[in-house]
């Protein structure tokens, strides 16, 4: 029993349940405290994200040696292919299903959350994308110049970041998720808005699971390893992503889950998981494609033409690589495509943002879980091409 209560999945589920119940009964004065605590915890988690990215990607690149540039290129390609294939699958489902759906478009009736009592701003030392680019550049440069002293420094920094994750981020995650769901419950989003769009959310979630099954089957077939040995460890990461709605904020738990797998190489985990958390957003892309087609039908009378949607999907895959792994990052990064290619007006973009927010947590969970399949592909690629395992000795989270 003690082991159950101490497990991360149990604490995350408990946080979700307690948060929803508290949001239904808490008064506005109590919610001011909850909103403030959630804001502060979110600031702390967000602050640590660039450190995690630098602490894992840069040292991992140095361990890859002469193969770093090749593996980076492979990772970007498979992330892009995964995203656009998920988008095309969603597009096909949209043309097949949307004409037959009856959807209630009302999104009104939410309570407004109280303002935070005080703002404790903890700005990041740099943006997530800056950290990603910096970690790639310094990792490659250290490898090219064979700067052993700096390589050792990066390895020490990785150990420091691992301890921050283990002793700071993971312990506060259940409380952060509880506060997040408390806010959603208080607003009424869970009890009012979700039923209004239940049809399309269920369809999109089924799409997530189908695409995850495809990814893991392909990864298992390519690598010659059992994909279940990766997927079965991803429960805590999935639940954390549902609560945080952010691939970046879920990074610490995703690393923990991937490191438990016996078939993933540790050097590929340290390299691939932080990288894919920022460039692989297959679930969010799948969701956005189906939603823009639905909204186009609702507001403008028809779904976009096939040519328009193909162009939108191809460009959306590129935008997803550069989108931040934060709540709503994909749809915010692609607003230019929505207005420029699909010609959505203000009403369309507003409704898109509202509907996307309802299921953003599940799209994020699909992104995070899919990263495990892509890391299994990287493991298979490294072994097939004779890339030596440097056997990074870092503590398990």
C-alpha positions in Angstrom: 0.0 0.0 0.0 2.8 2.4 0.8 4.4 1.6 -2.5 1.1 2.5 -4.3 0.7 5.8 -2.5 4.3 6.7 -3.2 4.1 6.0 -6.9 4.0 8.9 -9.3 1.0 7.7 -11.4 -1.1 7.4 -8.2 -0.1 10.8 -7.0 -0.9 12.3 -10.5 -4.3 10.7 -10.6 -5.0 11.8 -7.1 -4.0 15.3 -7.9 -6.4 15.3 -10.9 -9.4 14.0 -8.8 -8.7 16.3 -5.8 -8.3 19.3 -8.1 -11.7 18.7 -9.9 -13.6 18.2 -6.6 -12.0 21.2 -5.0 -12.8 23.4 -8.0 -16.5 22.6 -7.6 -16.7 23.7 -4.0 -14.0 26.3 -3.4 -15.1 29.9 -3.0 -13.5 32.8 -4.9 -11.3 33.8 -2.0 -9.8 30.3 -1.7 -9.4 30.2 -5.5 -7.2 33.3 -5.3 -4.8 31.3 -3.2 -5.0 28.3 -5.6 -4.5 30.5 -8.7 -1.5 32.1 -7.1 0.1 28.8 -6.0 -0.4 27.4 -9.5 1.1 30.5 -11.1 4.2 30.2 -8.8 4.7 26.5 -9.4 4.2 27.0 -13.2 6.9 29.8 -13.1 9.3 27.4 -11.4 8.7 24.6 -13.8 9.0 26.8 -16.8 12.2 28.3 -15.5 13.8 24.8 -15.3 12.8 23.7 -18.8 15.7 25.5 -20.6 18.1 24.0 -18.0 16.8 20.5 -18.7 17.1 21.0 -22.4 20.7 22.2 -22.2 21.6 19.7 -19.5 20.5 16.7 -21.5 20.9 17.5 -25.2 24.3 19.2 -25.2 26.1 16.5 -23.2 24.4 13.8 -25.2 25.6 15.3 -28.5 29.2 15.3 -27.2 28.9 11.6 -26.4 27.8 10.9 -29.9 31.1 12.1 -31.3 31.4 12.2 -35.1 27.8 10.8 -35.5 26.1 13.8 -33.8 25.3 15.7 -37.0 23.9 12.6 -38.7 21.7 11.6 -35.7 20.4 15.2 -35.4 19.3 15.1 -39.0 17.7 11.8 -38.7 15.8 13.0 -35.6 14.4 16.1 -37.3 13.4 14.1 -40.4 11.4 11.4 -38.5 9.8 14.0 -36.3 8.6 15.9 -39.4 7.4 12.8 -41.2 5.5 11.7 -38.1 3.8 15.0 -37.8 2.7 15.3 -41.4 1.6 11.7 -41.7 -0.6 12.2 -38.6 -1.9 15.4 -40.2 -2.8 13.5 -43.4 -4.6 10.8 -41.4 -6.6 13.4 -39.6 -7.4 15.1 -42.9 -8.7 11.9 -44.4 -10.9 11.3 -41.2 -12.2 14.9 -41.5 -13.4 14.5 -45.1 -15.0 11.2 -44.2 -16.7 12.1 -40.8 -17.3 15.9 -40.5 -20.2 16.0 -43.0 -22.1 13.5 -40.9 -21.5 15.2 -37.5 -24.0 17.4 -35.6 -21.9 19.7 -33.4 -23.0 22.2 -30.7 -20.8 25.3 -31.1 -21.7 27.1 -27.9 -18.7 27.9 -25.8 -20.1 30.5 -23.4 -20.8 30.2 -19.7 -17.4 30.0 -18.1 -16.7 31.6 -14.7 -13.8 33.9 -14.6 -10.8 32.9 -12.5 -9.8 35.5 -9.8 -6.5 37.4 -10.3 -3.4 36.1 -8.6 -2.8 37.6 -5.2 0.8 38.6 -6.1 3.0 37.8 -9.1 6.3 36.1 -8.4 7.8 36.3 -11.9 10.7 33.9 -12.5 11.7 34.5 -16.1 13.6 31.8 -17.9 17.3 32.4 -18.6 16.4 32.0 -22.2 13.5 30.8 -24.3 12.9 27.2 -25.0 13.9 27.4 -28.6 17.0 29.4 -27.7 18.0 26.7 -25.3 17.4 24.0 -27.9 19.5 25.8 -30.5 22.2 26.7 -28.0 22.4 23.1 -26.7 22.7 21.8 -30.3 25.4 24.3 -31.3 27.6 24.0 -28.2 27.3 20.2 -28.3 28.3 20.1 -31.9 31.1 22.7 -31.5 32.5 20.9 -28.4 32.6 17.7 -30.5 34.2 19.3 -33.5 36.9 21.0 -31.4 37.4 18.0 -29.1 37.3 20.3 -26.1 37.5 17.7 -23.4 37.4 20.1 -20.5 34.2 21.7 -21.7 32.7 18.2 -22.5 33.4 17.2 -18.9 31.8 20.4 -17.6 28.7 19.6 -19.6 28.6 16.1 -18.1 28.8 17.6 -14.6 26.0 20.1 -15.5 23.8 17.1 -16.6 24.2 15.5 -13.2 23.2 18.8 -11.5 20.1 19.1 -13.7 19.2 15.5 -12.9 19.2 16.3 -9.2 17.0 19.4 -9.8 14.5 17.3 -11.6 14.5 14.6 -9.0 14.3 16.8 -5.9 12.4 19.8 -7.1 10.3 19.3 -10.3 8.9 15.8 -9.8 7.8 16.4 -6.1 5.8 19.5 -7.0 4.2 18.1 -10.2 1.2 16.5 -8.4 0.4 19.8 -6.7 0.7 21.8 -9.9 -1.6 19.4 -11.7 -4.1 19.5 -8.9 -4.1 23.3 -9.0 -4.5 23.2 -12.8 -7.6 21.0 -12.7 -9.0 22.9 -9.8 -8.9 26.0 -12.0 -10.5 24.2 -14.9 -13.3 22.8 -12.7 -13.9 26.2 -11.1 -14.2 27.9 -14.5 -16.7 25.3 -15.6 -14.6 24.2 -18.6 -14.9 20.5 -17.6 -18.6 20.5 -16.7 -19.9 22.9 -19.4 -17.6 23.2 -22.4 -16.4 19.6 -22.7 -19.8 18.0 -23.3 -20.5 20.6 -26.1 -17.6 19.3 -28.1 -17.5 15.7 -26.9 -18.0 14.2 -30.4 -15.0 15.7 -32.0 -12.8 15.3 -28.9 -13.6 11.6 -28.8 -12.8 11.3 -32.5 -9.5 13.2 -32.1 -8.5 11.1 -29.1 -9.2 7.9 -31.1 -7.0 9.3 -33.7 -4.2 9.9 -31.1 -4.3 6.2 -30.1 -4.4 5.0 -33.6 -1.4 7.1 -34.5 0.5 6.0 -31.4 -0.2 2.4 -32.3 1.2 3.0 -35.8 4.3 4.7 -34.5 5.1 2.0 -32.0 4.5 -0.8 -34.4 6.8 0.9 -37.0 9.4 1.6 -34.3 9.3 -2.0 -33.2 9.5 -3.4 -36.7 12.4 -1.2 -37.6 14.4 -1.6 -34.4 13.7 -5.3 -34.0 12.7 -4.7 -30.3 9.5 -5.0 -28.4 7.8 -1.6 -28.5 5.6 -2.6 -25.4 8.8 -2.4 -23.3 8.9 1.3 -24.1 5.1 2.1 -24.1 4.4 0.3 -20.8 6.5 2.8 -18.8 4.8 5.9 -20.3 1.8 6.0 -18.0 3.2 8.7 -15.7 4.3 10.8 -18.6 0.9 10.6 -20.2 -0.9 11.6 -17.0 1.6 14.4 -16.4 1.1 15.8 -19.9 -2.7 15.7 -19.4 -2.2 17.9 -16.3 0.5 20.3 -17.5 -0.7 20.6 -21.1 3.0 21.1 -22.0 5.5 18.8 -23.6 8.3 20.9 -22.1 6.9 20.9 -18.6 6.5 17.1 -18.9 10.1 16.6 -20.0 11.4 15.5 -16.5 8.8 12.7 -16.2 9.2 11.6 -19.8 12.9 11.2 -19.2 12.2 9.2 -16.1 9.8 6.9 -18.0 12.1 6.4 -21.0 15.1 5.6 -18.8 13.2 2.7 -17.3 12.9 0.9 -20.6 15.3 -1.9 -21.2 15.3 -1.6 -25.0 16.1 2.1 -25.3 19.8 3.1 -25.3 20.5 5.6 -22.6 22.5 7.8 -24.9 19.5 7.9 -27.3 17.2 8.7 -24.4 19.2 11.6 -23.2 19.6 12.9 -26.8 16.2 12.1 -28.2 13.6 12.7 -25.5 14.4 16.4 -24.8 14.8 17.1 -28.6 11.5 15.4 -29.6 9.7 17.2 -26.7 10.3 20.4 -28.7 10.1 19.3 -32.4 7.7 16.3 -32.4 4.1 17.4 -31.9 2.2 14.8 -33.8 -0.8 14.8 -31.5 -1.3 18.5 -31.6 -0.9 18.6 -35.4 -3.5 15.8 -35.8 -5.9 17.6 -33.5 -5.5 21.0 -35.2 -6.1 19.6 -38.7 -9.4 17.9 -37.7 -10.5 21.0 -35.7 -9.8 23.5 -38.5 -11.9 21.4 -40.9 -14.7 21.2 -38.4 -14.7 24.9 -37.7 -14.6 25.7 -41.4 -17.7 23.6 -41.9 -19.5 25.2 -38.9 -18.7 28.8 -39.7 -18.1 28.9 -43.4 -20.4 26.1 -44.7 -17.8 23.8 -46.1 -14.5 22.1 -45.4 -11.4 23.5 -47.2 -10.5 22.0 -50.6 -8.1 19.1 -50.8 -5.3 21.2 -52.3 -5.6 23.8 -49.6 -5.5 21.1 -46.8 -2.5 19.3 -48.3 -0.6 22.6 -48.3 -1.7 23.4 -44.8 -0.6 20.0 -43.5 2.8 20.2 -45.2 3.5 23.7 -43.7 2.0 22.8 -40.4 4.6 20.1 -40.0 7.3 22.7 -40.4 5.7 25.1 -38.0 5.3 22.3 -35.4 9.0 21.7 -35.4 9.5 25.3 -34.4 6.5 25.6 -32.1 7.3 25.8 -28.3 6.3 22.7 -26.3 4.0 24.8 -24.1 0.1 24.9 -23.8 -1.4 25.9 -27.1 2.1 26.2 -28.6 1.2 24.5 -31.9 -2.0 26.5 -32.6 -0.4 29.8 -31.6 2.6 29.2 -33.9 0.4 28.3 -36.8 -2.2 31.2 -36.6 -0.5 32.7 -39.7 -1.4 29.5 -41.6 -4.9 29.4 -40.3 -5.6 33.0 -41.4 -3.4 33.1 -44.5 -4.1 29.7 -46.1 -7.5 28.7 -44.7 -8.6 32.3 -44.6 -10.2 32.1 -41.2 -11.6 35.4 -39.8 -11.6 36.5 -36.2 -14.6 34.3 -35.3 -12.8 31.3 -36.7 -9.5 31.8 -35.0 -11.3 32.5 -31.7 -13.4 29.4 -31.9 -10.3 27.4 -32.9 -8.4 28.6 -29.9 -11.3 27.7 -27.6 -11.9 24.2 -28.9 -8.2 23.5 -29.1 -7.8 24.4 -25.4 -10.5 21.8 -24.4 -8.3 18.9 -25.6 -4.8 20.4 -25.5 -3.9 18.2 -22.7 -4.6 15.0 -24.6 -2.8 16.2 -27.7 0.2 16.9 -25.6 0.0 13.5 -24.0 0.1 12.0 -27.5 3.1 14.1 -28.4 5.0 13.0 -25.3 4.1 9.3 -25.6 5.0 9.3 -29.3 8.5 10.6 -28.4 9.2 7.1 -26.9 8.5 5.5 -30.3 10.8 7.9 -32.2 13.5 7.3 -29.6 13.2 3.6 -30.2 13.6 4.3 -33.9 16.8 6.3 -33.1 18.0 3.4 -31.0 17.4 1.1 -34.0 19.2 3.4 -36.4 22.2 3.7 -34.1 22.6 0.0 -33.8 22.0 -0.7 -37.5 24.7 1.9 -38.4 27.3 0.8 -35.8 27.1 3.9 -33.7 28.7 3.0 -30.5 26.8 3.2 -27.2 28.8 5.5 -24.9 26.9 4.1 -21.9 26.3 7.5 -20.2 26.6 6.9 -16.5 23.9 9.2 -15.0 21.6 8.4 -12.1 18.2 7.1 -12.8 15.5 9.6 -11.8 
